[in-house]
């Protein structure tokens, strides 16, 4: 799955349509955002769209569109997504979509469901603690800071354990570190959580 997304984002895949599904907190939103980030780094105009955000117009320059929580699209948004999907298909663009269940279980307009089932379909399973540790370390490396093991263990023991929530806290910690000009350590993490009301003000998790 990750290999398929990486290939699609880099423009090296013959498959241009991918659908991810899995329970809330499994990390599908993180995968969509990572694919958009990877495509952008390659010079591709890419966009991630989540619930409540507007879809790009058909004549937009977007070449990779990632749409999250498709089961929550209203009637108008479903029609817009259908048209954009067709436009990207005709123009050799790509689409990555994600939802809580496989396409066959979605309650969307029939023609859109057909499109969502055209490409590769992957179920995203919840990560083990070991996988989460590795993902957090990779995320820290991508943001160019060292993540100590004691910080990782504290995150896993004391905060919400789904990967999107953990990533959000890590991003907030990175921003706080830059603001106060101090390295990322366990005391700094505790300071951040205390200042944010034990994490209540940390940005809400994705899926």
C-alpha positions as CSV (number, residue, x, y, z in Angstrom):
1,X,0.0,0.0,0.0
2,X,2.7,2.5,1.0
3,X,4.7,1.6,-2.0
4,X,1.7,2.1,-4.3
5,X,1.0,5.5,-2.8
6,X,4.7,6.5,-3.1
7,X,4.8,5.4,-6.8
8,X,1.5,7.3,-7.5
9,X,2.8,10.5,-5.8
10,X,6.0,10.4,-7.8
11,X,4.2,9.8,-11.1
12,X,5.9,6.4,-11.6
13,X,2.8,4.3,-11.2
14,X,0.5,3.0,-14.0
15,X,-2.3,3.1,-11.5
16,X,-3.7,6.6,-10.9
17,X,-6.6,5.9,-8.6
18,X,-6.4,4.5,-5.0
19,X,-9.0,4.1,-2.3
20,X,-8.1,3.6,1.4
21,X,-10.5,2.5,4.0
22,X,-10.3,1.7,7.7
23,X,-11.6,2.6,11.1
24,X,-11.2,6.0,12.7
25,X,-7.6,6.6,13.9
26,X,-6.0,4.0,11.7
27,X,-3.9,6.6,9.9
28,X,-5.6,6.9,6.5
29,X,-5.7,10.7,6.8
30,X,-2.0,10.7,7.5
31,X,-1.3,8.6,4.4
32,X,-3.3,11.0,2.2
33,X,-1.5,14.0,3.5
34,X,1.9,12.3,3.1
35,X,1.1,11.4,-0.5
36,X,0.1,15.0,-1.2
37,X,3.3,16.2,0.5
38,X,5.4,13.8,-1.5
39,X,3.8,14.8,-4.8
40,X,4.3,18.5,-4.0
41,X,7.9,17.9,-3.3
42,X,8.2,16.5,-6.9
43,X,6.7,19.7,-8.3
44,X,3.2,18.2,-8.8
45,X,0.2,20.5,-7.9
46,X,-1.6,18.4,-5.3
47,X,-4.3,19.1,-2.8
48,X,-5.8,17.3,0.3
49,X,-9.5,17.9,1.0
50,X,-11.2,16.9,4.2
51,X,-14.7,17.4,5.5
52,X,-15.9,21.0,5.3
53,X,-13.3,22.1,2.8
54,X,-14.2,23.0,-0.8
55,X,-13.2,20.8,-3.7
56,X,-11.1,22.4,-6.4
57,X,-12.8,23.5,-9.6
58,X,-12.7,21.2,-12.7
59,X,-10.4,23.7,-14.5
60,X,-8.0,23.9,-11.5
61,X,-4.4,23.0,-12.1
62,X,-4.5,20.3,-9.5
63,X,-3.0,17.0,-10.8
64,X,-3.3,14.9,-7.6
65,X,-6.4,15.2,-5.5
66,X,-6.7,13.4,-2.1
67,X,-10.3,13.4,-0.7
68,X,-10.8,12.2,2.9
69,X,-14.0,10.9,4.6
70,X,-15.9,10.5,1.3
71,X,-18.8,8.9,3.1
72,X,-19.5,12.3,4.6
73,X,-19.8,14.1,1.3
74,X,-23.2,15.8,0.8
75,X,-25.2,15.5,-2.5
76,X,-23.6,18.6,-4.0
77,X,-20.1,17.6,-3.1
78,X,-20.6,14.1,-4.5
79,X,-21.6,15.6,-7.8
80,X,-18.6,17.9,-7.8
81,X,-16.2,15.1,-6.9
82,X,-17.7,12.9,-9.7
83,X,-17.0,15.7,-12.2
84,X,-13.5,16.4,-10.9
85,X,-12.7,12.7,-10.9
86,X,-13.7,12.4,-14.6
87,X,-11.7,15.5,-15.5
88,X,-8.5,14.2,-13.7
89,X,-9.0,10.8,-15.4
90,X,-9.2,12.5,-18.8
91,X,-6.3,14.7,-18.1
92,X,-4.0,12.0,-16.7
93,X,-4.4,13.3,-13.2
94,X,-4.7,11.1,-10.1
95,X,-7.1,10.6,-7.2
96,X,-6.6,9.2,-3.8
97,X,-9.8,8.8,-1.7
98,X,-10.4,7.5,1.8
99,X,-13.4,6.4,3.8
100,X,-14.5,4.4,6.8
101,X,-15.5,1.3,4.8
102,X,-14.8,-0.2,1.4
103,X,-16.4,1.4,-1.7
104,X,-19.1,-1.3,-1.8
105,X,-20.3,-0.3,1.6
106,X,-20.5,3.4,1.0
107,X,-23.9,5.1,0.7
108,X,-23.0,7.5,-2.2
109,X,-24.4,8.1,-5.7
110,X,-23.9,5.0,-7.8
111,X,-21.8,6.6,-10.5
112,X,-19.3,7.9,-7.9
113,X,-19.1,4.5,-6.3
114,X,-18.2,3.0,-9.6
115,X,-15.4,5.5,-10.0
116,X,-14.0,4.9,-6.5
117,X,-13.9,1.1,-7.2
118,X,-12.0,1.5,-10.5
119,X,-8.5,1.6,-9.0
120,X,-6.6,-0.1,-6.2
121,X,-8.4,-0.6,-2.9
122,X,-6.5,-1.1,0.4
123,X,-7.7,-1.6,3.9
124,X,-5.7,0.4,6.4
125,X,-5.2,-1.5,9.7
126,X,-4.4,0.1,13.0
127,X,-0.7,0.1,13.7
128,X,1.1,-1.7,16.5
129,X,3.1,0.2,19.1
130,X,6.2,-0.7,17.2
131,X,4.8,0.6,14.0
132,X,3.8,3.8,15.7
133,X,7.3,4.3,17.2
134,X,8.8,3.9,13.8
135,X,6.3,6.3,12.2
136,X,6.9,8.9,14.8
137,X,10.6,8.6,14.3
138,X,10.2,9.0,10.5
139,X,8.0,12.0,11.0
140,X,10.5,13.7,13.3
141,X,13.3,13.0,10.8
142,X,11.3,14.5,8.0
143,X,10.9,17.6,10.1
144,X,14.6,17.6,10.8
145,X,14.7,17.0,14.5
146,X,15.8,14.1,16.7
147,X,13.0,12.3,18.7
148,X,14.3,10.7,21.8
149,X,12.9,7.3,22.9
150,X,11.7,8.7,26.2
151,X,9.5,11.2,24.4
152,X,8.0,8.5,22.2
153,X,7.3,6.3,25.2
154,X,5.6,9.1,27.0
155,X,3.4,9.9,24.0
156,X,2.3,6.3,23.8
157,X,1.7,5.9,27.5
158,X,-0.1,9.1,28.3
159,X,-1.9,10.4,25.2
160,X,-4.4,9.2,22.7
161,X,-2.8,6.3,21.0
162,X,-4.1,6.7,17.4
163,X,-1.4,7.8,15.0
164,X,-3.1,11.0,13.8
165,X,-3.4,12.3,17.3
166,X,0.2,11.4,18.1
167,X,1.4,13.2,14.9
168,X,-0.6,16.3,15.8
169,X,1.0,16.5,19.2
170,X,4.5,15.9,17.7
171,X,3.9,18.8,15.2
172,X,2.8,21.0,18.1
173,X,5.9,20.0,20.0
174,X,8.1,20.9,17.1
175,X,6.4,24.3,16.7
176,X,6.8,25.0,20.4
177,X,10.5,24.0,20.3
178,X,11.1,26.5,17.6
179,X,9.2,29.2,19.4
180,X,11.1,28.8,22.7
181,X,14.4,27.9,21.0
182,X,14.9,24.7,23.0
183,X,15.5,21.2,21.9
184,X,12.7,18.6,22.0
185,X,12.9,16.8,25.3
186,X,10.5,15.1,27.7
187,X,10.4,18.2,30.0
188,X,9.6,20.3,27.0
189,X,6.7,17.9,26.1
190,X,5.3,18.1,29.6
191,X,5.6,21.9,29.5
192,X,3.6,22.0,26.2
193,X,0.9,19.6,27.5
194,X,0.5,21.6,30.7
195,X,0.3,24.9,28.9
196,X,-2.3,23.4,26.5
197,X,-4.5,22.0,29.3
198,X,-3.1,18.5,29.1
199,X,-3.4,18.4,25.3
200,X,-7.0,19.8,25.0
201,X,-5.8,22.6,22.7
202,X,-3.6,20.4,20.5
203,X,-5.1,20.3,17.0
204,X,-7.8,17.6,16.7
205,X,-6.8,14.3,15.1
206,X,-7.6,13.1,11.6
207,X,-8.4,9.5,10.6
